[in-house]
Amino acid sequence: MITRERLIEEFALLDEKAKLMNVPEIRLYLIGGGNLALRGIKPATMDVDVVVDNLGVLKHLEGVLTNPSPELRTSKGLVIYVKVVEHEYRKKLGTYSVYKKLDSELGDFNLDVFVRRVLKGITLTEGIMKRTLVPEEFKGLEKLKVYLISQEDIFLFKGVTSLGRSKDVDDILRLLEMGIDFDVVLDEVKVQKEAIEPERFERFAGLLLEKMMIVRRILGERGLRSSGLDKFINSLEELVSG
């Protein structure tokens, strides 16, 4: 498991290595469990998921991750990732590249990198990028710019994963406890409708609706109710039927 503290140290070390290589600025948009761990919403994550804007950024990032040169030694030693050529997530989620961090002391983990599009559908839109924030811990980084996408956008990403991923439902429930602006989520769903192919959006919206109904049922079993979620579900039903 990757804790918040380990994530902070890992990105700092990668920034050290990127400075030694003198690469251009690398912007990473952190999604998934890593985002929630950094926000303190969950204690740790199994892997780290990031989105980059284009293939040029990916090329620079891959160089920083995989270059094994002894001259690139950081304050904690060599930081080396290996590219996983045929990883299952590439087919399931549309991940562009998967890199494994080799760490005999703390344990290996995967860094999944998406280029612009995530989960074979959701696109990194201007709205998503504008809603990001840079945590205080990362403001001193020079080459690696790490942005956390908003809680509303994390909610959306978690809402369109496979129905079998129970940990994503748990994360959605955590986000609901923190407070979600459903108007922001709905507006982004409408933007995505214009940004992705009709058949992909139909599947995307249907999956989101089904996931939200599962969440509502779980809340009901706990004697809880969210009027915001009810309204959001009604709006999704109109989008899907329309």
Rosetta blueprint (number, residue, H / E / L):
1 M L
2 I E
3 T E
4 R H
5 E H
6 R H
7 L H
8 I H
9 E H
10 E H
11 F H
12 A H
13 L H
14 L H
15 D H
16 E H
17 K H
18 A H
19 K H
20 L H
21 M H
22 N L
23 V L
24 P L
25 E L
26 I E
27 R E
28 L E
29 Y E
30 L E
31 I E
32 G H
33 G H
34 G H
35 N H
36 L H
37 A H
38 L H
39 R L
40 G L
41 I L
42 K L
43 P L
44 A E
45 T E
46 M L
47 D L
48 V E
49 D E
50 V E
51 V E
52 V E
53 D L
54 N L
55 L H
56 G H
57 V H
58 L H
59 K H
60 H H
61 L H
62 E H
63 G H
64 V H
65 L H
66 T H
67 N L
68 P L
69 S L
70 P H
71 E H
72 L H
73 R L
74 T E
75 S L
76 K L
77 G E
78 L L
79 V L
80 I L
81 Y E
82 V E
83 K E
84 V E
85 V L
86 E L
87 H L
88 E H
89 Y H
90 R H
91 K H
92 K H
93 L L
94 G L
95 T L
96 Y L
97 S E
98 V E
99 Y E
100 K E
101 K E
102 L L
103 D L
104 S L
105 E L
106 L L
107 G L
108 D L
109 F E
110 N E
111 L E
112 D E
113 V E
114 F E
115 V E
116 R L
117 R E
118 V E
119 L L
120 K L
121 G L
122 I E
123 T E
124 L L
125 T L
126 E H
127 G H
128 I H
129 M H
130 K H
131 R L
132 T L
133 L E
134 V L
135 P L
136 E H
137 E H
138 F H
139 K L
140 G L
141 L L
142 E L
143 K L
144 L E
145 K E
146 V E
147 Y E
148 L E
149 I L
150 S L
151 Q H
152 E H
153 D H
154 I H
155 F H
156 L H
157 F H
158 K H
159 G H
160 V L
161 T L
162 S L
163 L L
164 G L
165 R L
166 S H
167 K H
168 D H
169 V H
170 D H
171 D H
172 I H
173 L H
174 R H
175 L H
176 L H
177 E H
178 M H
179 G L
180 I L
181 D L
182 F H
183 D H
184 V H
185 V H
186 L H
187 D H
188 E H
189 V H
190 K H
191 V H
192 Q H
193 K H
194 E H
195 A H
196 I L
197 E L
198 P H
199 E H
200 R H
201 F H
202 E H
203 R H
204 F H
205 A H
206 G H
207 L H
208 L H
209 L H
210 E H
211 K H
212 M H
213 M H
214 I H
215 V H
216 R H
217 R H
218 I H
219 L H
220 G H
221 E H
222 R L
223 G L
224 L L
225 R L
226 S L
227 S H
228 G H
229 L H
230 D H
231 K H
232 F H
233 I H
234 N H
235 S H
236 L H
237 E H
238 E H
239 L H
240 V H
241 S H
242 G L
